[in-house]
Amino acid sequence: MIYINPFIEKVSKPVWFAIGLLLLIGVTIGDYITGAELSFSLFYLIPIAVFSLTLGGMWGVMSAFFSAAIWLFIEVATAEVSNSFIHLWNTIIRLGFFLLPALLLRAIERERMLARTDPLTGAINNRYFNEILQREIDRSSRYARPFTIAFIDLDNFKTINDTFGHTFGDTLLHSFATYMKSHLRKTDFVARVGGDEFAILMPETDENAARIAMSNLFKKMTSQAHAKWPVTFSVGVLTMKAPTISIDKILSTVDKMMYQVKNNGKNDIRYATFTNEEDGERA
């Protein structure tokens, strides 16, 4: 989905689908009532844009084809033409007219996604992760809702690259990121923030929920590592409660927690809770 402003992301996709569908129905009714004398082509672009911006470029393309089919039906029902080829020609021209903005928005969506995604692992990149984290900090400060951030380092990854080669290492990183995303909630974010370091942002997650979720994920990752990946994991997990500290301080804190694990034998998790700048960190 193309990010325009937070309002779009706050409304669920089923709601946006219903809005787009209602707009398309409204345009269809207006087009049918006015008949062939008045052109409604411009108005069809409104639901096409809604589908593209809120549901993705593919939905915009599908709505373009559907709009062209609707217009063909209305033309056949309300207009008399001398040759059936005219209907076909008009439909092709209208489809091209509808597809242009849909394909343009799809291209913009793809470029935006590429700008936000780590090309190797498919996880979001460090820059976009920081944007999401800042929005979560602002939301947490305003509504006093907790969230949790975790840093994960693949222990001795350099040795793996030296032993098995960089191709094997790249495949491992991609598999690891995919595995984490498949074992977390759809509302959680997985990012690659360094060569062999990953971050997880878990909105609406307090310390108890974070311990349960990350403990389960750690066990699954360890089990998977024993079977396929010659690595262990050092993890720092920090739960924030209405934070008033900066994003840099949060990232620095959880990064230090992760390195404390690495410096104390690796392959473990360290948990902490941070309420605000005055109270500080509580392990």
VOBA-534146 format. One record per residue (C-alpha): residue in three letters; x, y, z; residue number from 1. Coordinates in nm, 2 decimals, padded with zeros to 4 digits, m for minus. Example, Ala and Ser with C-alpha at 12.3 -4.5 7.8 and 13.67 -1.06 7.14 Angstrom:
// VOBA-534146
{"Ala"; {01.23; m00.45; 00.78}; 1},
{"Ser"; {01.37; m00.11; 00.71}; 2},
***
This chain:
// VOBA-534146
{"Met"; {00.00; 00.00; 00.00}; 1},
{"Ile"; {00.13; 00.35; m00.09}; 2},
{"Tyr"; {00.19; 00.56; 00.22}; 3},
{"Ile"; {00.02; 00.89; 00.19}; 4},
{"Asn"; {m00.05; 00.98; 00.55}; 5},
{"Pro"; {m00.13; 00.80; 00.88}; 6},
{"Phe"; {m00.50; 00.82; 00.82}; 7},
{"Ile"; {m00.49; 00.57; 00.53}; 8},
{"Glu"; {m00.30; 00.32; 00.74}; 9},
{"Lys"; {m00.53; 00.36; 01.04}; 10},
{"Val"; {m00.84; 00.25; 00.83}; 11},
{"Ser"; {m00.86; m00.13; 00.77}; 12},
{"Lys"; {m00.84; m00.27; 00.42}; 13},
{"Pro"; {m01.19; m00.41; 00.42}; 14},
{"Val"; {m01.32; m00.06; 00.50}; 15},
{"Trp"; {m01.12; 00.09; 00.21}; 16},
{"Phe"; {m01.25; m00.19; m00.02}; 17},
{"Ala"; {m01.61; m00.10; 00.08}; 18},
{"Ile"; {m01.55; 00.27; 00.02}; 19},
{"Gly"; {m01.40; 00.20; m00.32}; 20},
{"Leu"; {m01.68; m00.03; m00.41}; 21},
{"Leu"; {m01.95; 00.22; m00.30}; 22},
{"Leu"; {m01.78; 00.49; m00.51}; 23},
{"Leu"; {m01.77; 00.27; m00.81}; 24},
{"Ile"; {m02.14; 00.18; m00.77}; 25},
{"Gly"; {m02.23; 00.54; m00.73}; 26},
{"Val"; {m02.04; 00.64; m01.05}; 27},
{"Thr"; {m02.20; 00.34; m01.23}; 28},
{"Ile"; {m02.55; 00.45; m01.13}; 29},
{"Gly"; {m02.48; 00.81; m01.23}; 30},
{"Asp"; {m02.33; 00.71; m01.56}; 31},
{"Tyr"; {m02.63; 00.48; m01.64}; 32},
{"Ile"; {m02.89; 00.75; m01.55}; 33},
{"Thr"; {m02.73; 01.02; m01.76}; 34},
{"Gly"; {m02.69; 00.79; m02.06}; 35},
{"Ala"; {m02.45; 00.83; m02.34}; 36},
{"Glu"; {m02.48; 01.20; m02.38}; 37},
{"Leu"; {m02.28; 01.29; m02.07}; 38},
{"Ser"; {m01.93; 01.14; m02.02}; 39},
{"Phe"; {m01.84; 01.01; m01.67}; 40},
{"Ser"; {m01.49; 00.89; m01.76}; 41},
{"Leu"; {m01.32; 01.13; m01.51}; 42},
{"Phe"; {m01.53; 01.01; m01.22}; 43},
{"Tyr"; {m01.43; 00.65; m01.27}; 44},
{"Leu"; {m01.08; 00.75; m01.18}; 45},
{"Ile"; {m01.19; 00.82; m00.82}; 46},
{"Pro"; {m01.26; 00.46; m00.71}; 47},
{"Ile"; {m00.96; 00.35; m00.92}; 48},
{"Ala"; {m00.74; 00.58; m00.72}; 49},
{"Val"; {m00.89; 00.47; m00.39}; 50},
{"Phe"; {m00.82; 00.10; m00.47}; 51},
{"Ser"; {m00.47; 00.18; m00.59}; 52},
{"Leu"; {m00.37; 00.40; m00.29}; 53},
{"Thr"; {m00.52; 00.19; m00.01}; 54},
{"Leu"; {m00.52; m00.17; m00.13}; 55},
{"Gly"; {m00.23; m00.17; m00.38}; 56},
{"Gly"; {m00.15; m00.12; m00.74}; 57},
{"Met"; {m00.29; m00.46; m00.85}; 58},
{"Trp"; {m00.63; m00.36; m00.71}; 59},
{"Gly"; {m00.61; m00.04; m00.91}; 60},
{"Val"; {m00.54; m00.24; m01.23}; 61},
{"Met"; {m00.83; m00.48; m01.16}; 62},
{"Ser"; {m01.07; m00.19; m01.09}; 63},
{"Ala"; {m00.96; m00.03; m01.42}; 64},
{"Phe"; {m01.06; m00.34; m01.61}; 65},
{"Phe"; {m01.38; m00.36; m01.42}; 66},
{"Ser"; {m01.46; 00.01; m01.48}; 67},
{"Ala"; {m01.41; m00.04; m01.86}; 68},
{"Ala"; {m01.64; m00.34; m01.85}; 69},
{"Ile"; {m01.91; m00.14; m01.67}; 70},
{"Trp"; {m01.88; 00.14; m01.92}; 71},
{"Leu"; {m01.91; m00.11; m02.21}; 72},
{"Phe"; {m02.23; m00.25; m02.05}; 73},
{"Ile"; {m02.38; 00.10; m02.01}; 74},
{"Glu"; {m02.29; 00.20; m02.36}; 75},
{"Val"; {m02.45; m00.11; m02.51}; 76},
{"Ala"; {m02.76; m00.06; m02.30}; 77},
{"Thr"; {m02.80; 00.32; m02.36}; 78},
{"Ala"; {m02.63; 00.40; m02.69}; 79},
{"Glu"; {m02.71; 00.30; m03.05}; 80},
{"Val"; {m02.40; 00.26; m03.27}; 81},
{"Ser"; {m02.38; 00.16; m03.64}; 82},
{"Asn"; {m02.11; m00.11; m03.59}; 83},
{"Ser"; {m02.04; m00.34; m03.30}; 84},
{"Phe"; {m01.67; m00.27; m03.36}; 85},
{"Ile"; {m01.73; 00.08; m03.22}; 86},
{"His"; {m01.81; m00.07; m02.88}; 87},
{"Leu"; {m01.48; m00.27; m02.89}; 88},
{"Trp"; {m01.28; 00.03; m02.99}; 89},
{"Asn"; {m01.43; 00.26; m02.73}; 90},
{"Thr"; {m01.37; 00.00; m02.46}; 91},
{"Ile"; {m01.01; m00.04; m02.55}; 92},
{"Ile"; {m00.96; 00.34; m02.55}; 93},
{"Arg"; {m01.13; 00.37; m02.21}; 94},
{"Leu"; {m00.94; 00.08; m02.06}; 95},
{"Gly"; {m00.61; 00.26; m02.16}; 96},
{"Phe"; {m00.74; 00.58; m02.01}; 97},
{"Phe"; {m00.82; 00.40; m01.68}; 98},
{"Leu"; {m00.50; 00.19; m01.68}; 99},
{"Leu"; {m00.26; 00.49; m01.71}; 100},
{"Pro"; {m00.31; 00.62; m01.35}; 101},
{"Ala"; {m00.35; 00.27; m01.21}; 102},
{"Leu"; {m00.02; 00.16; m01.36}; 103},
{"Leu"; {00.15; 00.49; m01.26}; 104},
{"Leu"; {00.04; 00.44; m00.90}; 105},
{"Arg"; {00.15; 00.08; m00.91}; 106},
{"Ala"; {00.49; 00.19; m01.03}; 107},
{"Ile"; {00.51; 00.45; m00.75}; 108},
{"Glu"; {00.41; 00.18; m00.50}; 109},
{"Arg"; {00.69; m00.05; m00.62}; 110},
{"Glu"; {00.95; 00.22; m00.60}; 111},
{"Arg"; {00.84; 00.32; m00.26}; 112},
{"Met"; {00.85; m00.04; m00.14}; 113},
{"Leu"; {01.20; m00.09; m00.29}; 114},
{"Ala"; {01.31; 00.23; m00.10}; 115},
{"Arg"; {01.18; 00.08; 00.22}; 116},
{"Thr"; {01.30; m00.28; 00.18}; 117},
{"Asp"; {01.63; m00.45; 00.23}; 118},
{"Pro"; {01.70; m00.61; m00.11}; 119},
{"Leu"; {01.87; m00.92; 00.03}; 120},
{"Thr"; {01.64; m01.03; 00.30}; 121},
{"Gly"; {01.30; m00.87; 00.21}; 122},
{"Ala"; {01.28; m00.72; 00.56}; 123},
{"Ile"; {01.23; m00.35; 00.59}; 124},
{"Asn"; {01.54; m00.14; 00.59}; 125},
{"Asn"; {01.69; 00.06; 00.88}; 126},
{"Arg"; {01.56; 00.39; 00.75}; 127},
{"Tyr"; {01.20; 00.29; 00.73}; 128},
{"Phe"; {01.22; 00.10; 01.06}; 129},
{"Asn"; {01.33; 00.43; 01.23}; 130},
{"Glu"; {01.03; 00.60; 01.07}; 131},
{"Ile"; {00.79; 00.34; 01.20}; 132},
{"Leu"; {00.95; 00.34; 01.54}; 133},
{"Gln"; {00.92; 00.72; 01.57}; 134},
{"Arg"; {00.55; 00.69; 01.49}; 135},
{"Glu"; {00.51; 00.42; 01.75}; 136},
{"Ile"; {00.69; 00.64; 02.01}; 137},
{"Asp"; {00.46; 00.93; 01.93}; 138},
{"Arg"; {00.16; 00.71; 01.96}; 139},
{"Ser"; {00.28; 00.55; 02.28}; 140},
{"Ser"; {00.35; 00.89; 02.44}; 141},
{"Arg"; {00.00; 01.02; 02.34}; 142},
{"Tyr"; {m00.21; 00.72; 02.44}; 143},
{"Ala"; {00.01; 00.56; 02.70}; 144},
{"Arg"; {00.02; 00.23; 02.51}; 145},
{"Pro"; {00.33; 00.00; 02.55}; 146},
{"Phe"; {00.54; m00.14; 02.27}; 147},
{"Thr"; {00.84; m00.36; 02.25}; 148},
{"Ile"; {01.15; m00.35; 02.04}; 149},
{"Ala"; {01.40; m00.64; 02.01}; 150},
{"Phe"; {01.75; m00.65; 01.86}; 151},
{"Ile"; {01.88; m00.99; 01.73}; 152},
{"Asp"; {02.24; m01.06; 01.64}; 153},
{"Leu"; {02.35; m01.38; 01.46}; 154},
{"Asp"; {02.64; m01.50; 01.66}; 155},
{"Asn"; {02.97; m01.57; 01.48}; 156},
{"Phe"; {02.82; m01.49; 01.14}; 157},
{"Lys"; {03.16; m01.38; 01.00}; 158},
{"Thr"; {03.29; m01.73; 01.07}; 159},
{"Ile"; {03.00; m01.87; 00.87}; 160},
{"Asn"; {03.08; m01.65; 00.57}; 161},
{"Asp"; {03.45; m01.74; 00.59}; 162},
{"Thr"; {03.37; m02.11; 00.62}; 163},
{"Phe"; {03.08; m02.16; 00.39}; 164},
{"Gly"; {03.10; m01.86; 00.16}; 165},
{"His"; {02.90; m01.54; 00.12}; 166},
{"Thr"; {02.64; m01.71; m00.10}; 167},
{"Phe"; {02.55; m01.94; 00.19}; 168},
{"Gly"; {02.55; m01.65; 00.43}; 169},
{"Asp"; {02.32; m01.45; 00.22}; 170},
{"Thr"; {02.08; m01.74; 00.19}; 171},
{"Leu"; {02.09; m01.78; 00.56}; 172},
{"Leu"; {02.00; m01.42; 00.62}; 173},
{"His"; {01.71; m01.43; 00.38}; 174},
{"Ser"; {01.58; m01.75; 00.53}; 175},
{"Phe"; {01.61; m01.61; 00.88}; 176},
{"Ala"; {01.42; m01.30; 00.80}; 177},
{"Thr"; {01.15; m01.49; 00.63}; 178},
{"Tyr"; {01.12; m01.73; 00.92}; 179},
{"Met"; {01.09; m01.45; 01.17}; 180},
{"Lys"; {00.81; m01.28; 00.97}; 181},
{"Ser"; {00.62; m01.60; 00.94}; 182},
{"His"; {00.63; m01.66; 01.32}; 183},
{"Leu"; {00.53; m01.31; 01.43}; 184},
{"Arg"; {00.20; m01.12; 01.41}; 185},
{"Lys"; {00.11; m00.94; 01.09}; 186},
{"Thr"; {00.12; m00.62; 01.29}; 187},
{"Asp"; {00.49; m00.67; 01.39}; 188},
{"Phe"; {00.78; m00.53; 01.19}; 189},
{"Val"; {01.10; m00.71; 01.10}; 190},
{"Ala"; {01.40; m00.50; 00.99}; 191},
{"Arg"; {01.76; m00.56; 00.89}; 192},
{"Val"; {01.95; m00.29; 01.08}; 193},
{"Gly"; {02.30; m00.42; 01.01}; 194},
{"Gly"; {02.50; m00.69; 00.84}; 195},
{"Asp"; {02.38; m00.97; 01.06}; 196},
{"Glu"; {02.16; m00.77; 01.30}; 197},
{"Phe"; {01.78; m00.76; 01.29}; 198},
{"Ala"; {01.52; m00.56; 01.48}; 199},
{"Ile"; {01.16; m00.64; 01.56}; 200},
{"Leu"; {00.90; m00.38; 01.65}; 201},
{"Met"; {00.60; m00.52; 01.83}; 202},
{"Pro"; {00.32; m00.26; 01.88}; 203},
{"Glu"; {00.07; m00.29; 02.17}; 204},
{"Thr"; {00.30; m00.54; 02.35}; 205},
{"Asp"; {00.37; m00.51; 02.72}; 206},
{"Glu"; {00.65; m00.68; 02.91}; 207},
{"Asn"; {00.46; m01.00; 02.98}; 208},
{"Ala"; {00.34; m01.04; 02.63}; 209},
{"Ala"; {00.69; m00.96; 02.50}; 210},
{"Arg"; {00.85; m01.23; 02.72}; 211},
{"Ile"; {00.60; m01.49; 02.60}; 212},
{"Ala"; {00.63; m01.39; 02.23}; 213},
{"Met"; {01.01; m01.36; 02.22}; 214},
{"Ser"; {01.07; m01.67; 02.43}; 215},
{"Asn"; {00.86; m01.87; 02.19}; 216},
{"Leu"; {01.04; m01.72; 01.89}; 217},
{"Phe"; {01.38; m01.78; 02.04}; 218},
{"Lys"; {01.30; m02.15; 02.10}; 219},
{"Lys"; {01.17; m02.19; 01.74}; 220},
{"Met"; {01.48; m02.01; 01.60}; 221},
{"Thr"; {01.71; m02.22; 01.81}; 222},
{"Ser"; {01.53; m02.54; 01.69}; 223},
{"Gln"; {01.55; m02.42; 01.33}; 224},
{"Ala"; {01.92; m02.34; 01.37}; 225},
{"His"; {02.00; m02.69; 01.50}; 226},
{"Ala"; {01.84; m02.83; 01.19}; 227},
{"Lys"; {01.95; m02.59; 00.92}; 228},
{"Trp"; {02.14; m02.29; 01.04}; 229},
{"Pro"; {02.49; m02.31; 01.20}; 230},
{"Val"; {02.42; m02.01; 01.42}; 231},
{"Thr"; {02.31; m01.90; 01.77}; 232},
{"Phe"; {02.13; m01.58; 01.87}; 233},
{"Ser"; {02.20; m01.29; 02.11}; 234},
{"Val"; {01.88; m01.10; 02.18}; 235},
{"Gly"; {01.79; m00.78; 02.36}; 236},
{"Val"; {01.43; m00.71; 02.43}; 237},
{"Leu"; {01.31; m00.37; 02.56}; 238},
{"Thr"; {00.95; m00.28; 02.64}; 239},
{"Met"; {00.86; 00.08; 02.64}; 240},
{"Lys"; {00.58; 00.24; 02.85}; 241},
{"Ala"; {00.48; 00.59; 02.73}; 242},
{"Pro"; {00.84; 00.68; 02.65}; 243},
{"Thr"; {00.96; 01.04; 02.65}; 244},
{"Ile"; {01.32; 00.95; 02.54}; 245},
{"Ser"; {01.45; 00.99; 02.19}; 246},
{"Ile"; {01.46; 00.72; 01.92}; 247},
{"Asp"; {01.84; 00.72; 01.94}; 248},
{"Lys"; {01.84; 00.65; 02.31}; 249},
{"Ile"; {01.59; 00.36; 02.27}; 250},
{"Leu"; {01.80; 00.21; 01.99}; 251},
{"Ser"; {02.12; 00.26; 02.19}; 252},
{"Thr"; {01.97; 00.10; 02.50}; 253},
{"Val"; {01.84; m00.22; 02.33}; 254},
{"Asp"; {02.16; m00.24; 02.12}; 255},
{"Lys"; {02.37; m00.24; 02.45}; 256},
{"Met"; {02.14; m00.51; 02.59}; 257},
{"Met"; {02.21; m00.73; 02.29}; 258},
{"Tyr"; {02.58; m00.68; 02.32}; 259},
{"Gln"; {02.56; m00.76; 02.69}; 260},
{"Val"; {02.43; m01.10; 02.59}; 261},
{"Lys"; {02.71; m01.14; 02.34}; 262},
{"Asn"; {02.97; m01.05; 02.60}; 263},
{"Asn"; {02.83; m01.30; 02.85}; 264},
{"Gly"; {02.83; m01.62; 02.65}; 265},
{"Lys"; {02.59; m01.54; 02.36}; 266},
{"Asn"; {02.28; m01.75; 02.27}; 267},
{"Asp"; {02.05; m01.59; 02.52}; 268},
{"Ile"; {01.79; m01.32; 02.58}; 269},
{"Arg"; {01.80; m01.01; 02.80}; 270},
{"Tyr"; {01.47; m00.84; 02.89}; 271},
{"Ala"; {01.41; m00.49; 03.03}; 272},
{"Thr"; {01.14; m00.23; 03.07}; 273},
{"Phe"; {01.18; 00.14; 03.02}; 274},
{"Thr"; {00.90; 00.37; 03.15}; 275},
{"Asn"; {01.05; 00.71; 03.09}; 276},
{"Glu"; {01.37; 00.91; 03.10}; 277},
{"Glu"; {01.35; 00.98; 03.47}; 278},
{"Asp"; {01.27; 00.62; 03.59}; 279},
{"Gly"; {01.52; 00.46; 03.35}; 280},
{"Glu"; {01.56; 00.10; 03.26}; 281},
{"Arg"; {01.43; m00.18; 03.47}; 282},
{"Ala"; {01.57; m00.53; 03.40}; 283},
***
